[in-house]
């Protein structure tokens, strides 16, 4: 599934829950954690339960961010939310130990509810220094993990440094998360850009993260979705290049050539894979048939 | 299900409804203010009453201030308030 954008929505806000799909993000994250005050956790669970039973969010991935295991809320969050069969749970402050606990709880609930085993997926929100250092083990702990999302604000606090506009302080974490995700063939989702009024800054930050290997970006405001999609959607030039690569590949195969060139550059298996991925993404988002 | 103590749920923001429950002795009594009172007042009262009955509440005084909540929100806020007001 395509996850260019994953948009946070406060779990205790009825207006946001009923319009969650209209902003066009690939995933929506209904939040029980930071966006819900301590005294309203019960209300948010009940409201999300009602929303999921009422609205059809179509092809948008529905993800629930639970509270961390270090709080008194996590167990009830999982017990109530998993029985609603969301597409996925977002595990905050993810570690290998907490991933194991969450996976075991989901397996138990799936059995009790008669859901297919493994059908509730997990996204791991890595936002601590320990989480960064153990990210590979965290992903390996459960076959349910579809992505790692990077949480830059909490991570900077754990590092004891300030967040900066160019996110220099996150460079190690970003590359480590991307490498672990690529090694295990799952999505790597970048930290949100928190200045919602700075569109140019968001664009630059998203382009930079894409260059590092991220496949999508968390979002804290619906206004950010178009910019993120613009970066993570193939351009007309990229689609044209991919089509030419595939055409040249077909021609080379007819001539029995293993390696061939296009515009003076050698085309081999990794380039062909990149071209195929570009065309596949373009198809999924309807840019080509 | 008995309402043991006063309890509130919901907010006064748009698309929400503020619900206050208080112990009562005369069945389900509802006081409603709504921005859509003329169009949907009767339906909202019926929904509140039916939701309370489904939760097993027989005696309660309800003060509701509606800011255009959909049914799912009204039901959720009632359920939250009932949970906070006593044992489910």
Interface residues (C-beta under 8 A of the other chain):
Chain A: X13 X14 X15 X18 X42 X43 X46 X47 X49 X50 X51 X53 X54
Chain B: X9 X10 X13 X14 X15 X16 X69 X70 X71 X72 X73 X75 X76 X77 X79 X80 X83 X84
